[in-house]
């Protein structure tokens, strides 16, 4: 902070403190609450907090200062945020100033705030929530009425929510005998906690508001980690008591990482450290999941602790520590001789599989140092190994560590699909991982999956990973023209998915075969035209060896395929070729134009007309003239507006005219009308 700004704040604070004692004390209390509060306070909460005096047994509303009085006494350094309606410091630089002066201005700040919160919570007039014993007796209407009544009453005590949820955080940071006395009065086993405990319990994510909390004073003290209060309550409370989620006080202390409280509880012989809640979670598992190393160390010192306890998903403390990458916690757990480092969760995942899956390099290295680790363990769902997980997710460091093992299976195939680590890396475009795998002399560079369809090069081609394709093509034993079970080559697959750069790369290969046909008789050009990949079609047409009139098993050419799908840009490219045959007929008797019309590709009509190869009276081999095709059910009559030379007298093979009654009866339904789009079209409006 600039020295000048620091001095300016100092002078302003001095002016505030030179006010009359009542105003100066009020202003400094406002600064204390705004600066030290665990969360921002709204003005009404702040007014209630400042009205509480030590020794009060109820709220004296005559002591509640006005908003204007509080703000004026602070000389503009405290404002109300317009966006959140909370009280805050005027500028972040003031926060920095107060940090440097905190010990001087607020030497007992947290202790005073904790005392105020506990005094407020001990008020006799606070609302009490109705007791409910079992969720099976839950009555929604009755509960809703009770909730409404509680909220209506608690609205008169707006500070109760902050006091119930935050007093312990202030007390943990700073406390004295008066705070301990107030806390013991509030949390005593015989005290009525139904307001304080319910508000705190409701603020937790795992609460069930339909149940009674069964949240004791010892639970609350352990949750906040106030060791002096826990020590006193542990002598007069049930240390293994469970709340409505079967959490004991040790659960909360372990979950929140309160080392001193955990040490105090595990030192007691009557504390059961292996108790589990209804999902199977134990205190050790919670501490490992949250990464509280000190707590894990304390719990593992207990001779009776079970380091292999599992939750409902089969996850052990080691699993959770590995998942979240807590190296120190993993190391400490592995120091136990009775830890099963190859334990499996409900899906058969071992700690090594989870570490490789999440890419925790240091944890993978730590696990691989163990001689009893199973490096090729397979999970139950698909038989995926740690190497496959690391390769799939692109964790280069984990892959490198696993490949250093002599017993690693680099060609392990999944039990479902037969995909290898190299295939996974190629599929997801992880170039560095592919490079490491290809450096292995025993790697299978061209493995086929169980369907006989996809190789690593096929996967990379399909998803357009040019760098991976380049690496694989540089290997001499890669078969770039191999066909899958559908008869498609790599070039055809690249054309199928419109991977222009991959197509360009494959076309540069000396053995590139653009005339190869798949099982449907389609060439590479036909495949690209079918799916409308204009750039790929352009690349193929620029080669002199692409047959623009090639026919597939249905007798359809690339032009027919593109026209049928409505790919105008592709049709335009093909029609520019001098050697294109626009009137070819497929096995169903359709020309490219009639096929486009039958498929309701109206814009194609204008395109063919502009090209100049359009004859509305051409009759295809299925005995339908072009205009009769227009009149087929579900064809749009407005397409006829494009045809200026429409001849309604043209007859089909049996002599029926387009406007004749027998032809219309043959094509129509519903009394000579058919529906298209939003309205009903009468034949008299179509054929003129």
Steps between C-alpha positions, in 0.01 A plus 500: 500500500635849417625678809277799433186287487603318818543834679165627369317200644689539826397865532135415425498225765652744750221752427244224551654409836498868609120507475296480821557165669162359403547578134865394487425166671210444263715577194784270609250220566368544146855476362563191712192316377539596136871413497496178705163348404512155340257614233361842397219625724188682392424820690219347706732223623765752591252716692387199706859394570596846626195511725616197702677577828689255719266347756179557298237228530275636227516743210449860605358656187545848644876447462477442124672796333372651179667437168574869453666525838729204431611627159553860611717398793741326258568818297430335161736203544207258528239477224213275392571306182226576248527159333487276809350735763782397735713731710860529380813712514511788256810363318726197492792717607321559831496123548878498453538782751292321763706184450808690610320657799281206605693406814493860616141590415332165575722304742207290627282531189415135432446430868259795529309389188474142631373633833236711325383205286471266800318764704251539217452122466430474875210745481194340656264651243661332198259275306521126561446253220261211566661168579460221245624150571471286188484579128245221448249710696555790265187704434568749223212739574573506871871546438437785260287676758771450764768634265292806420441565868871465578605736220236753599628504857868495409453796266481715813852380588682542169845468660430145619611344169844657507538433871408129471720430196806713578552534875726195513735629231563813706534300822753264338718797407476673836321419825493570873321372808188706434463345155546150644237569765246622246575208266460243778168655599383476139642155419440318827332158448198621695465824301242559227697514175212476258552850356879516484555138392231503235628820337857370495396155383281650229797701369690177428465346156421154629209596729156344478252763614225240547688342790583622844869587504600306814785750488647516850714770652807277464424462127491878463821558697682231298367646175648841586817350647498687833712260703440655844126461460535147359716397797238622746201355315666162444493440877124545525378388152473180301816510290367247245155657463378516140300773334231434240769417244678263739791739540680497835696800633818332372351501149463877497843565649663269243300643208592859591864415573501617863819330614485598867142378539576172324805447723284562804230256391718212374693509828183390677447127539122535473511656150429254219711619206358237261133592524348551155199696386225352282709544181791313656719808547738502797696789660821375336334489160367855544842633601670327206236628258548859618880471506552570872842341545538578871161346577577190292828459685325521839233249404749251357686500831206322656566128507132420452451720192393325181704650211305297242147610594278557197205723427194401298699529174778278624744790535761476775693789663784420258264523202376844608848636567612376156197642320568848637878475458594544867857370483584533871179330604563214256856462628383490861232239430745280310728494804249269663588134441135395502391730217373326187646711222327294230152527653221549247198724511156405370626530140821309560721810497823472699685800650752482213220509242348806666836676524570433131148603402535835677861558397652542847865448409648501851236260626555264204873500570436429869271207423736353242776487759308228678599150390151362557325745268298352214604709200270318256189484720174518306183668615175305480297699247727484196829351612681835480853498644689791667700553179181523295353755744812716488524478120131572452512817711833618360700488823849488349691483828291208628543316169875551511521363855290196414706425188814485712367184660631181340178313580267751335276367223510771232262313270233419759159490339178593671262213560221700335607636163861388493638856505870533592681790673637614164150508354373708794783750469452526122123535535532796737789664316762476774812537286754481784346178633494350150867586458594326827302189408646478151851506645437161656648224285224257604208728416239380250462804274207368302263316739141454385210522744260213558269613218788500253428863423732738684879518535693781673545665161126461434413671828737788434364534147139498612548783749740699285812486718752593231805484726418146613427392142837640394681308774330174411555537126871545560515143629580263213277220622180706509245385240347821366281323240366227727121461495272454798196272520302756297764501228604859575860615472655773712450746215131410482461549876668838486265596215201364693564733794622796297855505638652719229854517639512125553373442146768730368763311698379160381486615138868586521581136564640313200255214541189715540209324324204729432320241285472241778137411572335402826249219543227727362701570186570862592830663409667762715344775288155345535539482879605864526215608269246299702582689819544838335863571585569763237870555575572126483310469172704789363826325595391176336378666181834673461660158459488356154427147619165567673211350299221754518255253342577198716194295595433329831298183553178699456621648174531845650780739415657765725268751330194292588612465859562871544176599323298259712638649824462860382870588506486789253866601526612146423255471207628828363861376516417175325293667227800714410680190380490455123487123527208480743198294393196673642236263360622170643224273626531296820354154564170656613469699179589839644721758337685744726233763433198276553664353811548850642138581417373180659702585811343849512821684428333797332806726467663235281250572223622856462861380513449250219306757302784752526742229389293445185450125510139515604204345315172488685355243258779243541353168603701281735496120484248476781244646252458833680550822320666778693177691553324183616774457756415846622141389553589200716352516854708705746675686216476877514280645221686827518795326332300514177531877501862445398393317185400744227465234229280269707295271269192359675414281196806276526396139554663220693553141374133410534383819330385699803528877475613704798167683510285197432255384766630140507858618556393739774291227662804273481721756681263674738300417809244671724258605227752626248707712736819457694671688777831675455644734755227696675210477254301269275577513126228424245596341172320778316749741656797289396432376146390774266 
